[in-house]
Amino acid sequence: MIINPQRGEIAAELDGTRYRLCLTLGALAELEAGFGADDLQALVKRMASGRLSARDLARIVGAGLRGGGASLSDEEVMAMAVDGGVAGFAEIVARLLTATFGSAEATAPEPRD
């Protein structure tokens, strides 16, 4: 699998399988709807708020997986294991947001319960 960081792609291993993740325009629109954000600025503000739940992490990883070509639901993502557990998911989200928005302001904070 070739990962193109110029396109905002990252690689991540979930359940022992390596996947490509990318927040395409469609994936971002999916996240806007899921988070109730009116636009990209509101979406970035929401993600940078410092308060992401486990469901939020799964939603972002799921959108990235679908943007990268995988056909996995958020529920399937929630059942997957990642090295580092929840912190591992948060790290994937941080890398994905940085690859997408290109700045540290959009990186994922510590997950909340």
Buried (B, 14 or more C-beta within 10 A) or exposed (E): EEBEEEEBBBBBBBEEEEBBBBBBEEBBEBBBEBBEBEEBEEBBEBBBEEEBEBEBBBBBBBBBBBBBEBEBEBEBBBEBEBEEEBEBBBBBBBBBBBBBBEEEEBBBBEBEE
